């Protein structure tokens, strides 16, 4: 389900979520990780919002049990601000933490995990906690899935909505767990098959347990798959529409509309059906998993035969490399040794490119190419062995039609502003409703009048501002005045507006 939802995100949303992992690419990424662990430790004791001093205290507690915990002496608040900029945590200003006036004037920030930030942190922790020893193909899950399908059909017949929701939730969790386990197992198995040539003793030590595990899983799958297919069809015969409607009604995700919940449960049921129900056109996912496991068993047996033959004959990759090392050591000169290594590893076919560094004085002439910093090589130089050029300057594109249209649009706008200014002079601003152009001209004039007042207007002081030959005066009036516009009213307490031609008097 998570994979399908991820496909619905656009490129901008994907970039925003990848930004949550910026802390893993910083130089002190281990320090950032322990800071997030400290925030998570405080969250576990229901302290959701934490300050920098709380995080420092949690780091000191962790350091008492683990020597590798870094406790930064300074810069902790800056690191928390960096995490807030990345979106891992939210930052809030909390004035209640200030004990005196000086602390109140300083920024008192508290931090808490954002929802997506916590998911990003947990995904990093899950990756760091992954162990090869944990992978397996669970053969006991098939009996639990069969029982849940029978119970789901019975609950739908007897209209037990909550039991329908619980059984569907358990089935969805079981399908997600089965898919994750199978993917991890076959990826790990492929890694073992790829790396056993260098260390066959590891494979030979675990081969019996591996073959027995896969054989037992295949036996359970072959035994339960027909019954699971029948059970899925029995559930659908009780009324699939009613089933999904009851599950959506009992679903307590309050931030989702009922139609969204109904569509979500329909997708989940299709996933369950795709695992076990056969329609005659395509194999089920369980059958595909069985085929992949059979192929893996064949690969394990073939690799076992290959390792056994190699050990019996005494020739494998390790012995070949040792023989090559002896030949290189016994070579008569360096040229023969380089020629032998070049023929063994096919290094002569490599093409090397070199360009000058932008600042050659920063690099010592005694520095080898292996230790020297790299430089950017253009694609043109790599493909055609020619340095890139700027090329012929492109002609300037002229568009007289667009320029004429812009000039005409500007002329119409200036004419409308002149008419609006003349209307303000003739009719005033208080006894009518001003349109958008009138309001814009009036606000510009009032702004100039306020800027020209030379300080706050006190007592009976007045001020004026001029723009394009039109002058507005802010005249003291104890009753005040109001200007009505198409967007609302503007109240001027203690003043009224006088609009004149020229600079006024």
N, C-alpha and C positions, 0 to 999 in steps of 0.2 A: 504494500500500500504506500509506504514512504517513497518508493522508487517512482510510482505513478504520479504522486503529488509533486515530486521534484521536476518531472517533465513539464509541468504546467507553468513553471517560473520563467520569466523572460530574462534576457541577458543582464539587465540592470539589477534585478532582484538577486540573481546568482552572484554578481559582483559584490553586492552588499553583504551577502552571507559569507562569501569567501573572506571578506574583510574582518570577520570575527576571528579568523585564525592568524591575524597579523602578529600576535604575540609569539607565535611559534617560530617566526623568522627573524626575530631580533637577536642581537648578540647575547643578551642576558635572558634568554627565553626560559632557562631553568628557574631564575628568580621570579619571573612572571607566573610560572606554573605553581610555585609554592605560595605565592600571594593569593592566587585563585583557590588553592587548597585551604588556605587559612580562612578566606571568605566563606568557603563551603563548610568548613568546620564550625564557624559561628552560625551559619544558617541551620545546621543540624540541631543546635540548641535554641532554635527559634529566635535568633537575633538576626533579623532580615537586613536591617539597615545598620551599617558599621562605619566607623570612622577610621582614620589612619592609625590612631593609637590603639584601637581594638584589633586591627590587623597585625600591628607590631606585637601586641600581647599574645595573639594566637601563634605567631611565628616563633616567639620565644618558648611557648609551651611545646610546639612541635620539635624545636631544637633540643629540648631536654631528652627526648626519646630517640631522635635521629640526628646524627652528627652532620649529615650532608645538607641540612636545611640552611639556606642562606638567610641571614638576618641583616638587611641593609641598614646602615647607621643613618643614612640620609637619602632623600629622593624617593621615599615610599609614597608620599602624596603625588609626586609627579608620575610615578608608575601607575598609580590608580587612575590618574587623569588620562594617561595614555590608554588604559583599558576602557575608560568611559568614551574616549574618542573613537575607539574601534567598535563600540557597541556591546562589548562583553558585559559591562555593568552600567547602571544608571547612576548619575550624580545628582544629589539634591543639596541645597543649602539649608542647614539646620541652625537657626539662631538660638535655639534652646540650649545648645551645648556651650554657649559662651558664658564664662564665669565672671567676667569683668568687661568694662567698656572697651578696653584694647582688644580683647578677644572677639567682642561683638563686631568691631570694625573690620577685623580680618575675616577672611572667608572660612566658614565652618561647614565643611562638606561631609556628607555621608554617602555611602555607596551601597548598592544592592545589585544582585544579578538581574540582568534582563532575561526574558524568556528564551530568546534565541541564543543569547550568550551562555546561558546555563547548558543548553543542548550542545553548543560547541565545546564547552569545557568537558562535559561528560563524554563526548566522542573522543577527545584527546586522551582522557583517562582510560577509556575502553581500549583504545589502540595500545597505550602503554601497558595495560594489564593483560593483553592477549598472550596466551601461551599455547604452544603447539600441543602440549599434553592434554589440553581441554577439548580438542576436536573429536567428534564421534558422530556416527550415524545411529540415532536412537531407534531401536527396533521395538521398544515397549510403547511407543506413542500410538501405534496403529490400533491396539486394543482400546486405548482411551478415546481415540477419535470415533471408533465404532460405537462405543457406549454413548458418547455425546450425541451422535446422529440419531440413535434409537430414542434417546431421551428427548431430543429436539422434536422429533416427529410426534411423540406422545404429548408433549407440552403444547404443540400447535393444535392437536386434535381436541384437547381439553381446555383450550383458550387460556392457558397460563402465560400471560404476557411476560412477566418478570423472569420466569424460568426460560422462556424462549430467548430473552435477551442474554441471560447468563450463559446458556449453552452456545449461542452464536459467538459470544465474546471468547469463550474457551476455545472454540474451533478456530477462530481467527488467530488467537495467540499461538495455538498449536501449528497452524499452517506457516505463520511467520517464523516460528522457531525451527520448524522442519526445513524450510528453505534456507535459513541462515546456517544451520548445522551442515546440510548437504553441500552448500557452497564452500564453507570453510574446510570441510573434510577433503573435497576433491582438489581444492587449491593446495592444501597442505600435502596431499598425496602426490600431486604433480611436482611440488618442490622436493619431496623425498626422492622421487624417481629421477629427478634431474641432478640431484647432488650426491647420490649414492656412489657414483663412479669414483669420487675422491675419498669417500669414507664408507666402504661397503660393510664394515663391521657394525655400524649403527643399524643398517638395514637388516643384516642377518640376525641381529639381536632381537628385533621386533617383528620379523616376518611372520612368525607363527601366530602371534596375537592379531596382526593385521589381517591375515587371511581368514582366521576364525571369525573376526568381527564382521567382515564384509559378507562372509558366507551366511552367518546367522541373520544378518539384516536382509539379505536376499530371500532367505527362506520365509521369514516373517512377512515380507512384502508380497511374495507370491501367494501366501496363505490368506492374507487379509484383503488383497486388492479386489477380488470378485465380490466379497461381502460388503466392502466399502462402497463399491459402485451401486449395489442394490440398495444400500441404506440411503445414499444420496437421492436416488429416484423415489424412495418411499417418503422422504421429507418433502420433495416437490409435489407429490400426489396429495399431501394434506393441504395444499394451497400456498404457493410461494408468495403471492401478493399479500395474503393475510399474514403470513410469517414475517415478512419484512416490515409490514405496517406495525405489527405488535412490537417488533424490536425497536423501531424508530420511536414509538410512543414511550417505551421504557428507558430509552437512552437519555442520560442526564447531562449531556453536553449542552449547556444553556446558551452558549455563544453560537450555536448552529441552528438554522431554521429547520422546521420539520422536513421540508422537501430535501434539504441538503443531507440531513441524517438518513432519509430514505434512500437517496442515491448512494450514499456511502455504504450502507448495509447491503445494497444490491451489488456493488462492486466487491465487497467482501465475500458474499455468497458465491459470486462467479469465480472467485479465487479458490474457494473450497471445492466447487464443482469441477474446476479445471484440474485439480489435483487428483480426483478419484473417479469422476463420472465420465464414461466413454460414450461418444456419440457416433462412432464408426468412421469418422472422417480424419481425425487426428489423434495421436496417442496422448494419454494423460501425462501430467507432470510426474506422477508416481511411476508410470511406466518408463518415462524418459530417465528418471533417476535410477531405475533398475537397469536399464541398458548401459548407462554410464558406469554404474558400479560393476557390471559384468565386464565391461571393457577394462576397467581399472584392475579387476582381478587378473585378467589375461595379461595386462602390462606388468603386474607384480610378479606373476609366474615367469614371464619371459625374462624380466630383469634378474630374477633369482637364478634362472638357468644360465644367463650370461655371466653373472658373478661367480657361480660355481665353476663354470668352464674356465674362466680367467684365472681363478685361484688354482685350479687343477693344472693348467698349463703354465702358470707363473707369469703371464703377460697381461698387464692392464695399463691404465693410464699412468699410474704411479711408477711402475717399472719402466715404462717408456720415457717418462721425464727424467728418471735417474740415469738411464742409458744416454740420453741426449746430453745431460750435464757432464757425464764422463767424456763424451766425444768432444764437447766444446773445451773442456779443461785440457785435453790431450792434443788440441789443435797446435800446429807448428808455429803459427803467428796470429796476430790480432785480425789480419785480413781474412784468414781462413775461418776463424771463430765467428766473425761477423757474417761471412757468407753462409756458414752452416746455420746460424740462427735465423738469417733472412730466409733461407729455403725452408726451414722448419715451420716458421710462423707467418710466411708470406708477407713480410714487411716491405719488400721492394716495390710492391705495387702502390704504396701510399704516396700521395702527392702532398707536398708541403708548400705552404704559402708564407711569405713574410713581408711585413710592412714596417716602416719606421714608427716608433712611438712619438706621440705629440710632444713630449718633453724628454728628450734624450738625456739631459743632464741629471735627471732623477734616477737613472739606472746605471749602475756601475758597468764598465765594459768587461769586467771579470765575471759578471753574473751569467750563469748558464741559461739556455732557453727554457729549461725545465722550471727554474726558480723565478725567472723574470715574469712580470705581469703580462697578461694577454692584451691584445689589441683587437679592435673590430676589423673584420675583413669584409669588404663589400661583395655582394653576390656577383656583380659583373666581373670582378677580378677572379673570383673562384671558378666561374663557368667558362670565361673566355680568355683569361690571362691578360686582360687589358684593364688599366686603371679607369675608374668611372670619371666622366666629365659632366659638367653642368649642362651641356647641350646648347642649342640655339635658343635665344630668348623668345618667348612666345609673344605674339603681337597683342597690343592692348585692345581690348574689345570695347567698342563704343556702342552706346544704345541711346541715340537721340530721342527716340519715341518715349522711352521711360523718363528721360530728363524733362522733356516737354510736359509729360503728364504730372510729374512732381511739381514743376513750376506752376502749372495751372492749379493744382491742388493747394499749394501754398498761397497763391493769389486769392483764391476763394476764401481761405481761412482768414487772411488779413482783411478782406472786405467785410466778412461777417463780424470780425472783432471791431472794425470801425463803426459799423452800423449799431453794434451793441453799445459801444461807448457813446455814440450820439444819442441813443435812446435813454441811456442812464442820465445824460446831461439834461435832456428835455423832460423826461417823466420822473426822474428821481429813482430811488431804490426802495422806498418804504410803502408806497401805495399800490403795488402790483406784485405779481408773482414772476420772479426772474427765471429765465430758462438757463440751459447749460452754459451757453456762450456769455450771457449777462453775468452769471455767477462767477465764471472764470475771470472775466475782466474785473469785476468788483473785488474779488479776493486778492487779485494781483495788486490792485491799487491800495487796498487796506494793508497788505503786507508792506508795501513801500512806505506807507504812512507810519506804521509801527516801527519800521527800521529807522526812520528819520526822526523819531521823537527824542533821541539822545538820553534815554533812561526811562524808567517807569513813569506813566502819566499819573500825576497826583493833583488832587484838588480840581481846579477849573482849567487846568492846562489842556491845550488842544494840539493836534498834530495833523500834518498833511503829507500826501505823497502824490507824485506826478508820473504818468507813463503815457507816452505817445500823444502829448497835448491834452490829456484829460487829468484833472486833479480831484482827489477826494480829500475831504477834511473831516477829521474826527472832532466834532464840536461838543462841548460839555452840555449835558441835558439831564436834570435831576430825574426826570421820568424814564430815561432810557429809550430804546427803540428796538424794533424787530424787523428783520429782513426776511421775507418769504421767498423760498426757492422751490423748484420742482422736487427737490430731494428732502425738504424740511425747512425748519426755521432757524435763523441765526439771531440770537439775542445779544444786544449790546447794552449792558447795564451802565447807566451814567453818561451815555454818548448817543449822538445821532450823526448820520452821514449827510454831508453836503457835497454834491458832485458838480464841478464847474469845468468850463473850457479854459485851457491855458493853465497858468500857475495859480490862479485864484488870488485872493487878497486876505 
